[in-house]
Amino acid sequence: MKKYILNNGVEIPGIGFGTWRIPGGEDSLKATLEAIEVGYRHIDTAALYETEESVGKAVRACGIPRDELFVTSKVWLDDRGYDKAMKACEASLKALNMDYIDLYLIHWPSYTQYDSDWRAVNNGTWRALEHFYKQGVFRAIGVCNCMPHHIEAIMEDNEIKPSVNQIEFHPCYPQLAAAEFCHNNDILVEAWRPLGKGLILDMPQLKAIADKYGKTTAQVCMRWCLQHDTLPIVKTTHKERMISNVDIWDFELTAEEMAYIDTFPPISWSGQHPDFVNLSGKTARS
């Protein structure tokens, strides 16, 4: 499996197994163990997902040395700001029952349309992550769902640059401008929901490309992400799909196919733009 080197020198496996919307407890434990069994070495969880505890159990039970696995977690928006984020980081470590976390992310930035003090809130959260990074408890730190202006503010106001920005990224919502900004600043882009909501997988345009290579449309989406230098985080509870989703190293899309896929219409996306989606219940500023 391809690996990336983050801007602080930490190595990260090139495909992640996501645990969002897998029920906590035995379901997520079983799914995570199966993912590790078939070859995943990068597990993505978050406080919001309520899968940190089961991910931790799977890591301890799988028989793979801890230093060969890469675990990501995230601080939720209710815990933004320095004091709350400090407690949230401790809570993630406790839930995972780990001495360290490989990558810890701010799950959502403070919104420019809803928070007049968005920059200060984001900086406070980031300083908490920096604290644990300097202690060696987090091997790398980063953000999710951030646009260039969010990241520019963090870089201008703080000591450590994010290593990762995890954004929604798939053939019908590529966010190429945000990805280009990250690439230009040596920040790895991770793709959440790389297969869209599923509607993408039935597109005849993708099926034609998949048939050419003897692959599935899901595998084409994953390959497209990788060739855009993004790291896909993919979730499934079906073992055969876990295997299929990482069986993407024996073909390569042409430049023409990549450019063609880039023109697909904006469908099958979440509708959650970080400047406008209201996940906090606040009222928009005029």
N, C-alpha and C positions, 0 to 999 in steps of 0.2 A: 504494500500500500504506500502510495506517495506520502511524503511528510514535508511539512513546511517548517521553516526556521523563523520564529518570531523576532521582532526587532530587539529583543533583549537576549537573543541566543537560545531560547528554549525551543525544543523540537516538539511539534504537534502533529499527530496522525491526520492524514488528509481527508478522512471522512468521519463524521461524528454520528453516533447513535442518539437520537432524541427521545426524551421520555415525557414530553408534553402530552397531556390527555391520555396517558396510560394510567389507569387507576393505581393508587399507591398500594403498598402491602404486597401480597403474594403475586399479583398480576405484574407489577413493575419489576419485582425481584426475578420472576421467571423470564420475562422479556429481556432484561439486562443480562442475565446469565446466558441466555441463548445467543444474544448479540456478541458477547465476548467469545462464546464457543465457536461461532462461525468466522471470527476474525476481527471484529471491531475492537479497537483499543482506545477509542475516544468516546466517552460517555458524557452527554449534556443533560444537566438537570437544573433546577432552580427552586428557590423557596416557594414560589407560586405553584409549582407543579405538585408539591407534596410527595415527591419521589426521592428526596435526598436520603432518607433513612434506608429505603430499599436499595438504592444505588450503592450506598456504603456497604450494606450486607452482601450484595453481589460481588463487589470488589474483593471483600475479604474471603468469600466462599469459592471464588472461581478457580483458584489454583494458579493464577498468573501473578507474578511478582508485582507489587504495587508500583514500582518504578517503571514498569512496562505498560502501565495504563495511564490514561490522561483523563482527568475528571474536571468538568466545568460546572460552576454554579453561579447564581445571580442574586443580587439584592433587589427586592420588589419595590415598586414606587411608593408604597406606604411607609417605607423605611428610608427614604431619601433624606439627606442632611447628615451632618457628621455624627451626632450622638446616636440617632436611630440606626444609621448604617453600621456603626461600630458594634452595636448589639446584634444586628442582623448577621454580620460576618461571623460573630461568635456562635450564633444559633446555627448557621450552616455547618460550621466545623463540628458542632455537637451532634447535629442530625446525621451527618455523614460518618461521624465517629472516626475522623481522620486527623492526623497531625498537620497535614497541609493539603491545600487544594491547588491543582495545577493552573487553573485559570478562573478568575472571579470577575464578573461583569456587572455593570449597572444595567438593569433590565430595560428601563425606559428613562430617557432624560426628562428633566422638568420642562414643561411645555411653554414655548414662547407666547402662545396665545392665551394661556390660562394662569401663568405665574409671572408676576411683575419682577420677582426676584429669582427667575429661573437660573440665571448664571451663578448666583451665590449658592443656591440649593445644589446644583450639579457639582460645584467646587467642593462643598462640604462633604458630599457623598464620595467624591473622588479622593479627598484627603484621608478618609477612613480606609479606602482600599489601599492607598499608598502606605498607610501605617502598617498594614498586615504584609504588604509586599516587602517593605524594608526589614520586617522581622523574619522574612523567609517563609512565612506561613502561606502566602500566595506566591506561586512561581511566576505568574504573569497576571496582569490586570487589563481590563478593557471595558468596552461599552457595547450596548445593543441599541438598535433603532435610532442611531444618531445621524443627523445630517452634518454637512461640513461646518456650519456655523457652531453647532454644539461642540464638535471636536476642536475647532480652532480656539474656542474660549477655554476649554480644558488645557490645551497646550500652552496658551498664553499665560494662564493664571497659576499653573501648577508645575511641579518639578518633573514629573514622569509622564511620558507620552503613552497613550493607550497602545497596546499591542494588537488589539482585535476590535473590530466593529462587526457585530452580528446583526444583519439586516434581512428583511424579506427580499428574496432574490430568486426569481424563476423566469422561464422564457416569456411569460406574459406580464411580468412586472420586474424588469431587470435592474432598475435603479442604477443605470450605468454611470451617471454623473457622480453619484455618491461613491460608487466603487472606484472610479478613477481618482477621486480625491484621496481616498484611503491608500490606493496603490502608490500614488505620488508621494505620500507621506510615510511610506513603509509601515502601513497598518494593514494587517491581514483582514480580508473580508470573509466572514462566515455567512452562509446562506441558510436562513431558516425558511421552512416550507418550500424546499427546492422543487417539489412536484406540484406546486400550486394547491388548490383545493381538490384536485382530482379531475376537474373538467379538462385540464390541459391534456391529460393522458388519452382522451378520446379524439383529439384533433387529428383530422386526416393528414394535415401537413406533417405532423410529427410521426404518424404511423408510416408514411411513405419513407421517411428517413430511417426509422427503426427497421423496417423490412429490408432496406438495402444492406444493413449490417447484420441482420439476423438477431436483432436486439429488441427489447421492449421500449415503449415510449418513456417509461420511467428511467430506464438506463440512458436514454438519449438526453433527458433532462439533467441527470447527474453528470454526464460527460460534458454537456454544455456549461454547467457551473464550473467544473474543474478547468476547462479551457478558457474560462474568464478569470482564472486565478482566484477563484473563490472556493472555500471549503464547505461542502454541503453537510447540513445536519438533517438526517432523514429518520423518520419514525415509522415503525410498523411493529405489530405484535405477531406477524406471521413469519415463521422461520424461513420459508422458501423465498419470501420477499427480502428478508435480511440478506440472504445469500445473493439474490439477484442484484440488489442495490449496490453491492461492492464488486460485482463481476463486470467491471467497466474499463479494464486496463488493456484490453486486447483490440480496441478500435479507437479511431480518432476522427472527429468531424472535420470536414474541410473548411477552409476559410469562407467559402461561399455559403456553406450550410450554416456556419456560425452567424454570418451576417444576415442570412435569411430568417433564422430563428429570432434574431434581435428585432425584427420588424413585426413580430406577432402583436395582435391587438391587446390592450390592457384589460384582460379578463382574469377571473379566478384569483384575485388578490384579496387580502384581508380588509382593505379600506382603512388601515391604521397607519396614517402618516403622523410622525412624531410631533409635528407642529400643530396639528388640528384634531387628532383623535382625543377624546376626553375619557380617559380611564380613571380620573381622579375625582369626578363629580363636581369639579369647579366650574364657575361661570366664565365664559370667554371674556377677555378684556376688549374694550372698544379701541 
